[in-house]
Amino acid sequence: MLKIRNNGWRFALAVAAFCAPARATVQIVSLTPTLASPQPIGATVTWTAVATDTNQGPLTFQFNVAPPNGTMATVKQFNAGTASGSEWQSLAFVWALTGINGTYEVQMVAKDFTSGETDSQTVSFTVTSPVTGNNPVVRSTQNPLVALFIAHACPAGSTMRVSFQPKSASVPATTTKWADCQPSASLTFEIAGMYPSTAYNLNAQVDTAGKIVNGPIVSFTTGPLPAGVPFPVFDVIIPDSPSDPNRLLMHGLFDQPTFGTIYPIVATDLSGNIIWYNYPNDAAHTIMLARPLANGFLAVENGPAWNPAVQEYQVLRQFDWAGNILRETNTGILQQQLLALGDPDAAPCNTIPSPPPVGAACLGIFHHDAIQTLPNGYTAALVDVERIFPPGTQGDTSGLPVDIIGDTIVVMDENWNAVWYWDAFDPLGGGNGYPPMPVSRPAVLNEECVAGQGICLAVFLLGPGVAPDARDWLHGNCLYYWPNDSDIIFSSRHQDWVMKIDYQNGAGTGDILWRMGPSGDFDFLNIYNDPWPWFSHQHDAGIEDGGLGVFTVLDNGNTRVSPPGQSTGGVPGLGKNCEPNDCNSRGMALTVNETALQVTPVVSANLGVFSDAMGSAQLLADGNYFFLAAFVVGADADYAYDIQIQPTPGTDSGPQVMNISGPPSYRDFQMPNLYTPPTT
């Protein structure tokens, strides 16, 4: 049965399609699932759509899903299909049935963005529960370390969670997050963070007015780690305290082929044992972990967008712990949405002529970070932007126009539609009387990129008629939403600055309110007489304790290690700004006084190694600090070090009380379990 559902702008699109005259050039031919309705919780249904379009296209397809008695939500944003004559076939939409039982509605919208024409179909699909009575059911998933726990219905007003523990009871039990009960539907939980080939006891817990009742125990045995996946090996140099409640490390292993073996993202216990991993990677399916969430994680991936020749980091996805895609968008639809919002630099890169004229600009790839800590379930992501500037810009001596790489921060609503942006070229605002940051200010160490260079972002506008090296001007690497004043913190590695952007929950101007770092707007109260107090080429900047605590950051130290204007080349100890024993990266925490524009050091701990790039910083609940020295060049291999510092009162340092080494990793997190991610 096909029907149209009233859901805001999608309803308007569907009405327009169904009411259009016969000459309409976009028309849906079929919307087909691999499994017919009904199907049980735990099944996976793949949908494909076929539509005709007499325009040149591309024809794009969007998939939306409404749960029983719920609101339609976008799962897979508009992406281009493949053409055969006037007929277009969508990319596959893989729908994992991991929610409640009942009747869902699956909607597909086909749209030609050139002509503006659309068509839409909505299909009802019934999901059944395998639960009978009060006995839960446990199912395997595509990930052998993740189980699907399907519980009985529970009373309205109550909440439910699941407790799971190895039968050997050698480790404490782990509990999921609480979920609201639904009296007429089963609740489904993903059980993640389990050891391979291990038998577990699982049971539901129902909280009714503060009284918790345990359900019957069921058993589940995890599978082995698959033999074809190259799992990393970790070395415990300094063991953590057995009493540390943060018993898990999530490793965002950097899987670019440039850095050697392509590992999956993994979670380990504090002995380096694997207790979760993402689905296997390959050279055509590169993934970068952005942030863990309570129900999964955000990641930037290779994948198809509207330009079929480019797939590097074109897709942003939200996954559950089993590896199912919960939400997806791509650079093609993002370009269209930003252009509609008025961003002049958001053009598709494949539409720019060659050689590109001065002033030409385009939106490139997702990179480095995406966060989902904004109000209303909104998401912010980093996307790179290139613009061509006149000859001589930033000191280029080639006599040709110069390609400069900047950044765009895009904020998306709960359906991943772009609703606000900050474009570094459009132009930078000043705010509070501060002058804008001019593009004439080059990267502190004059970083440049050439096409195909693995350590740089993808570069699209280089070629004949353009200076041979693109200027990697900002190299943004971190976003943080500051809830106490509704603004966004943006870390620019190549400016040695952390900046506060006027966001104001979408009402902000995009002005830079302040710049923190060397030659910025803050005074550093150097109470410990540090010869180089400021961070440089920093990573993972954020405010702890929900925006009320200290500012934490990983000070990679590239500028401190190398004189301004020169690159370290990944080799420490060559600079003029540090003594040999101090040419290491530091874990830092600062108090911030925005009124007086002053920062005061709390921790500035020498980590004992120099991490040329990447890294993490995090305050733990017990007052210790977790830092990741992410990319340390060694004589025979490259390493990362997960380090915990116990601060010594009266100093800005303290002893290491945990040190675990492994392969290079972009960003790591120390957590109690997979259901309790950090807030920074």
C-alpha positions in Angstrom: 0.0 0.0 0.0 1.3 3.4 -0.9 0.3 6.6 0.9 1.5 10.1 1.6 2.3 11.2 5.2 2.0 14.7 6.4 5.6 15.6 7.6 6.4 19.2 6.9 8.3 20.0 3.8 8.4 16.3 2.7 4.6 16.3 2.7 4.6 19.4 0.4 7.1 17.6 -1.9 4.9 14.5 -2.0 1.7 16.4 -2.7 3.5 18.2 -5.6 4.6 14.9 -7.1 1.2 13.2 -6.8 -0.7 16.2 -8.1 1.7 17.0 -11.0 0.4 16.6 -14.5 1.5 13.7 -16.7 4.3 15.7 -18.3 6.3 15.7 -15.0 9.8 14.5 -15.9 10.6 12.8 -12.5 8.5 9.7 -11.8 9.1 6.8 -9.5 8.9 3.4 -11.1 9.5 1.1 -8.1 10.4 1.0 -4.5 11.5 -2.5 -3.6 12.6 -4.3 -0.4 14.7 -7.4 -0.4 12.4 -8.9 2.3 8.6 -8.7 2.2 6.6 -7.3 5.2 6.3 -8.5 7.9 9.8 -9.2 9.3 11.0 -9.7 12.9 13.2 -7.4 15.0 16.8 -8.2 14.1 16.2 -8.6 10.3 17.9 -6.4 7.7 16.0 -5.1 4.7 17.7 -3.5 1.8 15.6 -1.1 -0.3 16.3 0.1 -3.9 14.3 2.6 -5.9 14.0 3.2 -9.6 12.7 6.4 -11.1 12.7 8.1 -14.5 14.0 11.6 -15.3 14.0 13.1 -18.8 16.3 15.9 -17.6 20.0 15.4 -17.6 20.1 14.8 -13.8 21.6 13.7 -11.7 18.5 12.2 -10.1 19.0 11.9 -6.3 17.2 9.7 -3.8 16.4 10.3 -0.1 15.1 7.7 2.3 13.0 8.5 5.4 11.5 6.3 8.1 8.7 6.8 10.6 8.4 4.4 13.6 5.0 3.2 14.8 2.9 6.3 15.7 6.0 8.4 15.2 7.3 11.2 13.0 9.1 10.7 9.7 12.9 11.2 10.0 15.6 11.2 7.3 17.9 8.2 7.5 19.7 8.6 4.1 20.0 12.1 2.7 19.7 12.8 -1.0 22.5 11.1 -3.0 22.8 10.6 -6.7 21.7 7.3 -8.3 23.2 5.5 -11.3 21.7 6.2 -14.7 20.8 3.9 -17.6 19.1 6.1 -20.3 16.4 8.1 -18.6 16.0 5.5 -15.8 17.9 6.0 -12.5 18.5 3.5 -9.7 19.1 4.6 -6.1 22.0 3.6 -4.0 21.0 0.8 -1.7 19.3 1.8 1.6 20.1 -0.8 4.2 17.6 -0.8 7.0 18.3 -2.8 10.2 15.2 -3.5 12.2 16.5 -2.7 15.7 13.7 -0.6 17.1 10.3 -1.5 18.5 7.7 -3.7 16.9 4.8 -2.2 15.0 4.0 -0.7 11.6 6.7 1.6 10.1 6.5 3.8 7.1 9.4 4.0 4.6 9.4 6.9 2.3 11.6 7.6 -0.7 11.8 11.0 -2.4 13.4 11.3 -5.8 14.6 14.8 -6.8 16.3 16.4 -9.7 18.0 19.5 -8.1 18.6 21.0 -11.5 15.0 21.1 -12.5 13.6 21.1 -9.0 11.2 18.3 -9.8 10.4 15.6 -7.3 8.3 12.4 -6.8 7.7 10.5 -3.6 6.3 7.2 -2.4 5.6 5.9 1.1 5.3 2.2 1.9 4.0 0.6 5.2 6.2 -2.2 6.6 5.4 -4.3 9.7 8.0 -5.3 12.2 7.2 -8.1 14.6 8.6 -9.1 18.0 10.0 -12.6 18.7 9.3 -12.1 22.4 6.5 -14.2 24.0 5.5 -13.6 27.6 8.2 -12.0 29.8 11.1 -13.9 28.5 13.6 -11.8 26.5 15.2 -12.9 23.3 18.9 -12.4 22.4 20.0 -12.3 18.7 23.4 -12.2 17.1 24.3 -9.2 14.9 26.7 -8.7 12.0 29.4 -7.9 14.7 30.3 -11.0 16.7 30.9 -8.9 19.8 27.5 -7.2 19.7 24.2 -8.8 20.7 20.6 -7.6 20.2 18.6 -7.9 23.4 14.8 -7.8 22.8 12.8 -7.3 25.9 9.1 -7.6 26.7 6.9 -4.6 26.9 6.9 -2.7 30.2 4.5 -0.2 31.9 4.2 3.4 30.7 6.1 5.7 33.0 8.7 3.1 33.8 12.2 2.8 32.3 14.3 -0.3 31.3 17.9 -1.0 30.9 20.0 -4.2 30.4 22.7 -5.5 32.7 25.4 -7.9 31.2 28.3 -9.7 32.8 30.6 -12.6 31.9 29.5 -15.8 33.5 32.9 -16.0 35.0 32.1 -12.7 36.8 35.8 -11.7 36.5 34.7 -8.2 35.6 31.9 -6.1 37.0 28.5 -6.0 35.2 27.9 -3.3 32.6 24.5 -1.6 32.2 23.0 0.2 29.1 21.3 3.5 29.2 17.7 3.7 30.6 15.0 3.7 27.9 11.4 4.7 28.3 9.0 1.8 28.5 6.2 1.3 25.9 3.3 -0.8 27.2 2.5 -2.2 23.7 5.9 -2.8 22.2 9.1 -4.7 22.9 12.2 -2.7 23.7 15.5 -3.4 21.9 19.0 -2.9 23.2 22.4 -3.3 21.6 24.8 -5.0 24.0 28.3 -3.9 23.2 31.6 -3.9 25.0 32.0 -7.7 25.4 35.0 -10.0 25.1 35.2 -12.3 22.2 34.3 -16.0 22.6 32.9 -15.4 26.0 29.7 -16.5 27.7 27.6 -13.7 29.2 24.5 -13.5 31.4 22.1 -10.7 30.5 18.9 -9.5 32.1 16.5 -6.5 31.8 16.0 -4.2 34.8 12.8 -2.2 35.0 12.6 0.9 37.2 9.1 1.9 38.3 9.0 4.9 40.7 12.5 4.1 42.0 11.9 0.4 42.5 14.2 -1.7 40.2 13.0 -5.2 39.3 15.3 -7.7 37.6 14.0 -9.8 34.7 15.0 -13.4 33.9 18.6 -14.1 33.0 19.4 -15.2 29.4 22.7 -16.4 28.1 24.7 -15.2 25.0 28.1 -16.3 23.8 30.1 -13.8 21.7 31.9 -15.0 18.6 35.6 -14.9 17.9 37.4 -12.0 16.3 37.3 -12.6 12.5 40.6 -13.9 11.2 40.6 -11.6 8.2 40.7 -8.3 10.2 44.2 -6.9 11.2 43.5 -6.2 14.8 46.1 -4.0 16.6 48.3 -5.1 19.5 48.7 -2.8 22.5 51.5 -2.8 25.0 50.8 -1.8 28.7 53.8 0.2 29.8 52.3 1.6 33.0 49.1 -0.3 34.1 46.2 1.8 35.3 44.7 1.3 38.7 42.3 -1.6 38.9 39.9 0.6 40.7 39.7 3.2 37.9 36.0 3.3 36.9 37.0 4.3 33.3 37.6 0.8 32.3 37.5 1.2 28.5 39.6 2.9 25.8 38.1 3.7 22.4 40.8 4.0 19.8 40.1 6.0 16.6 42.9 4.2 14.8 44.1 6.2 11.8 43.4 3.9 8.9 44.8 5.9 5.9 47.1 3.6 3.8 49.7 6.3 4.2 50.2 5.3 7.8 50.6 1.6 7.1 48.1 -1.2 8.1 44.4 -0.3 7.8 43.0 -1.1 11.2 39.4 -1.0 12.4 38.3 1.3 15.1 38.4 -0.7 18.3 37.6 -0.5 22.0 39.8 -2.2 24.6 40.0 -2.8 28.3 42.9 -1.2 30.1 45.0 -4.3 29.4 44.7 -3.8 25.6 42.1 -6.6 25.1 39.6 -6.0 22.2 36.0 -5.7 23.5 34.5 -4.0 20.4 35.4 -3.1 16.9 33.8 -1.5 13.9 33.2 -3.5 10.7 36.3 -4.3 8.7 37.9 -1.6 6.6 39.6 -1.8 3.2 41.4 0.6 1.0 38.2 1.7 -0.7 36.3 2.1 2.6 38.4 4.4 4.8 36.8 5.6 8.0 37.7 8.3 10.5 36.1 8.2 14.0 34.7 11.6 14.9 33.0 11.0 18.3 31.5 8.2 20.3 27.8 8.5 21.2 25.6 6.8 23.8 24.1 4.6 21.1 27.0 4.4 18.6 29.4 6.7 17.0 29.9 9.4 14.3 32.4 8.8 11.5 33.6 10.4 8.3 34.0 7.8 5.5 34.9 7.3 1.9 31.9 6.8 -0.2 29.9 8.0 -3.3 28.5 11.5 -3.5 27.3 13.5 -6.5 30.7 13.6 -8.1 31.3 10.0 -9.1 35.0 10.5 -9.6 35.6 11.5 -6.0 34.9 9.3 -3.0 37.4 10.4 -0.3 35.6 11.4 2.9 32.4 12.4 1.0 30.1 10.8 3.6 29.2 11.5 7.2 27.4 8.7 9.0 26.0 7.9 12.4 26.4 4.2 13.3 25.0 2.0 16.1 27.4 -0.4 17.9 26.6 -3.3 15.5 27.7 -1.2 12.6 24.2 -0.4 11.2 23.8 3.1 9.6 21.4 5.2 11.6 21.8 8.4 9.6 23.8 9.5 6.6 24.5 12.6 4.6 27.1 13.4 1.9 28.9 16.4 0.4 26.6 16.6 -2.7 23.4 17.4 -0.7 25.4 19.5 1.7 26.6 21.7 -1.2 23.1 22.2 -2.4 21.8 23.1 1.1 24.7 25.5 1.8 24.2 27.2 -1.5 20.5 27.6 -0.7 21.6 29.2 2.7 23.7 31.8 0.8 27.2 30.3 1.1 29.1 31.5 -2.0 31.9 29.0 -1.5 29.8 25.8 -1.5 29.9 25.0 -5.2 30.7 21.4 -6.2 34.4 21.2 -7.0 33.7 19.4 -10.4 31.8 22.4 -11.7 34.8 24.8 -11.4 36.6 25.4 -14.8 40.2 24.6 -15.3 42.2 26.6 -14.7 40.0 28.1 -12.0 39.6 31.8 -12.1 40.5 34.0 -9.1 37.6 34.0 -6.7 36.4 30.5 -7.6 35.6 28.4 -4.6 34.2 25.0 -3.8 33.3 22.7 -0.9 35.5 19.6 -0.7 35.3 16.9 2.0 34.2 16.2 5.5 37.2 16.1 7.8 38.5 15.7 11.4 35.4 16.3 13.5 31.7 16.1 13.9 29.8 16.6 17.2 26.3 15.9 18.3 26.2 17.8 21.6 24.2 20.8 20.3 20.6 21.3 21.5 17.7 19.7 19.8 19.8 16.8 18.5 21.6 19.1 16.0 25.0 18.1 14.6 28.0 20.2 13.6 30.7 19.0 11.2 33.9 20.4 9.7 34.0 20.5 5.9 37.0 21.9 3.9 36.6 24.7 1.4 39.1 25.9 -1.3 39.3 29.4 -2.9 41.6 30.8 -5.6 43.3 34.0 -4.6 45.5 36.5 -6.6 49.2 35.8 -7.3 51.4 36.6 -4.3 48.8 35.8 -1.7 50.4 34.5 1.5 53.9 35.1 0.0 53.6 32.7 -2.9 56.3 33.5 -5.5 55.1 31.4 -8.4 53.4 34.3 -10.1 50.2 32.2 -10.5 46.9 32.4 -8.6 47.0 30.6 -5.2 44.8 27.8 -4.0 44.1 28.4 -0.3 42.4 25.7 1.8 40.0 26.9 4.6 37.2 25.5 6.6 33.4 25.6 6.9 31.5 24.7 10.0 28.1 23.4 9.1 25.3 22.9 11.6 22.6 20.4 10.6 19.2 19.8 12.2 17.9 16.4 13.5 17.3 15.3 9.9 20.8 16.4 8.8 19.6 19.4 6.8 22.1 22.3 6.9 20.6 25.2 8.9 23.6 27.4 9.8 27.2 27.7 8.6 30.4 29.5 9.3 32.7 29.9 6.3 36.2 31.1 6.9 36.2 33.0 3.6 32.7 34.6 3.8 34.3 36.6 5.4 35.5 36.2 8.9 33.7 38.6 11.3 35.4 40.5 14.1 33.0 40.6 17.0 33.6 42.6 20.2 35.8 45.0 18.3 38.4 42.4 17.2 39.5 42.7 13.6 38.8 39.8 11.3 41.5 37.3 10.7 42.9 38.1 7.2 43.7 35.5 4.7 47.0 37.3 4.3 48.1 35.7 7.7 49.6 32.4 6.5 49.9 29.1 8.4 52.4 29.6 11.2 54.7 27.0 9.8 53.8 27.7 6.2 52.2 24.3 5.7 51.4 23.5 2.1 49.6 20.6 0.2 50.0 19.0 -3.2 47.4 16.8 -4.9 47.6 13.2 -3.7 49.7 13.9 -0.6 48.5 11.5 2.0 49.0 13.8 5.1 46.8 16.5 3.6 43.1 16.9 2.8 41.9 16.2 -0.7 42.9 19.1 -3.0 40.6 19.7 -6.0 41.5 23.0 -7.6 45.3 22.5 -8.2 46.5 22.1 -11.7 47.7 24.0 -14.7 47.5 27.8 -14.2 47.6 27.6 -10.4 50.5 27.8 -8.0 51.8 24.2 -7.6 51.2 24.0 -3.8 48.0 24.8 -2.0 48.2 26.7 1.2 46.9 24.7 4.2 45.7 27.9 5.9 43.6 26.8 8.9 43.6 23.0 9.1 40.7 22.9 11.6 40.7 19.8 13.6 38.2 20.1 16.5 34.7 21.5 17.3 33.2 21.9 20.8 29.8 23.3 21.6 30.0 25.5 24.8 26.6 25.1 26.4 27.0 27.9 28.9 26.9 30.5 26.2 25.7 28.6 23.1 28.8 29.3 21.0 31.2 27.0 19.1 34.9 26.5 19.9 37.0 25.8 16.8 40.6 24.6 16.9 42.8 25.7 14.0 46.0 23.7 14.1 47.9 25.7 11.5 47.2 29.1 13.2 48.1 27.8 16.7 44.7 29.2 17.7 41.5 28.1 19.4 38.7 30.4 18.4 35.3 31.1 19.8 32.6 31.5 17.1 29.4 33.4 17.7 26.8 30.7 17.1 24.1 31.4 19.7 22.1 28.3 18.8 21.7 29.4 15.2 21.1 33.1 15.8 24.8 34.1 15.9 26.7 36.2 13.4 29.6 33.8 12.9 32.0 36.5 14.2 35.2 35.4 15.9 34.7 36.5 19.5 38.2 35.7 20.6 41.4 33.8 19.6 43.3 31.9 22.2 47.0 31.1 21.6 50.3 32.8 20.7 49.7 36.4 19.5 46.0 35.9 20.2 43.6 37.9 22.5 44.4 36.2 25.8 47.2 36.9 28.3 48.9 33.7 29.6 49.5 34.1 33.4 52.8 32.2 33.4 52.8 31.3 37.1 55.2 28.4 36.6 57.7 30.3 34.4 57.4 28.1 31.4 59.8 29.3 28.7 57.1 28.5 26.0 53.7 28.6 27.9 51.3 28.4 24.9 50.1 25.3 23.1 50.8 25.0 19.3 49.4 22.8 16.5 46.9 21.7 19.2 44.2 19.0 19.1 41.0 18.2 21.0 40.3 21.5 22.6 37.2 21.7 24.8 35.7 22.8 28.1 35.2 20.1 30.7 32.3 19.5 33.1 29.6 20.6 30.7 31.3 23.9 29.9 31.9 24.9 33.5 35.3 23.4 34.1 38.8 23.8 32.8 39.9 24.1 29.2 41.8 20.9 28.1 43.9 20.5 25.0 46.7 18.3 23.6 49.7 20.6 22.9 51.4 18.8 20.0 54.1 21.5 20.2 55.2 21.7 16.5 55.8 25.5 16.6 57.6 25.2 20.0 59.8 22.4 18.5 60.4 24.2 15.2 61.2 27.9 14.6 58.3 29.8 13.1 58.2 29.5 9.4 59.8 26.0 9.4 58.3 22.5 9.5 59.5 19.9 11.9 59.2 17.2 9.3 58.1 14.9 12.1 61.5 15.0 13.8 61.6 16.5 17.3 64.5 18.4 18.8 65.4 20.5 15.8 63.9 23.8 16.9 65.2 26.9 18.8 62.2 27.2 21.1 62.8 24.2 23.4 65.6 22.3 25.1 66.1 18.8 23.9 64.5 17.2 26.9 61.5 19.5 26.6 60.8 19.0 22.9 57.9 16.8 23.6 54.1 17.2 23.3 52.2 18.2 26.4 48.9 17.6 28.0 47.4 20.9 29.1 44.5 22.2 31.2 43.8 25.9 31.7 41.4 28.1 33.6 39.8 30.7 31.3 38.7 34.2 32.3 36.8 35.6 29.4 36.2 38.9 31.0 39.8 39.7 31.8 41.0 37.7 28.7 43.4 35.7 30.8 44.3 32.0 31.1 46.1 30.3 33.9 47.8 26.9 33.7 46.5 24.0 35.8 48.4 21.2 34.0 51.1 21.4 31.4 52.6 17.9 31.6 55.5 16.8 29.4 54.3 13.5 27.9 57.8 12.2 27.3 57.3 11.8 23.5 56.7 14.2 20.5 53.4 13.6 18.7 53.7 15.4 15.3 49.9 15.3 14.8 46.6 14.3 16.1 45.8 13.6 19.8 43.3 13.9 22.7 42.8 15.6 26.0 40.2 14.7 28.7 39.5 15.4 32.4 38.4 12.2 34.2 36.0 12.0 37.1 38.7 11.3 39.6 40.6 14.4 38.8 43.3 12.7 36.6 43.8 13.7 33.0 43.8 11.5 30.0 46.0 12.5 27.0 46.7 10.8 23.7 50.1 11.3 22.1 48.8 10.1 18.8 51.5 9.9 16.2 55.0 9.4 17.5 57.7 8.6 14.9 59.9 5.7 15.9 63.0 4.1 14.4 61.2 0.9 13.3 57.5 1.9 13.6 55.1 4.7 14.5 53.2 4.6 17.8 50.5 6.2 19.8 50.5 6.5 23.6 47.4 6.6 25.9 48.6 8.4 29.0 47.0 9.3 32.2 48.5 12.1 34.4 47.8 12.4 38.1 48.3 16.1 38.8 50.6 17.1 41.7 49.3 20.0 43.8 51.3 23.1 43.5 52.8 22.2 40.2 51.6 22.1 36.6 52.6 18.4 36.1 52.4 15.1 37.8 53.4 11.4 37.4 52.0 9.1 34.6 49.7 6.6 36.2 48.8 4.9 32.9 50.7 4.5 29.6 49.5 2.1 26.9 51.0 2.1 23.5 49.6 1.0 20.1 49.4 2.0 16.5 48.9 5.7 15.5 45.4 6.9 16.4 43.6 10.1 15.4 41.7 10.5 18.7 41.1 8.2 21.7 38.6 8.3 24.6 38.7 6.8 28.1 35.2 5.9 29.3 33.4 3.8 31.9 31.7 1.8 29.0 30.5 2.4 25.5 27.2 3.9 26.8 28.9 6.8 28.6 30.8 8.9 26.1 32.8 12.0 27.2 31.0 15.4 26.8 34.1 17.2 25.4 
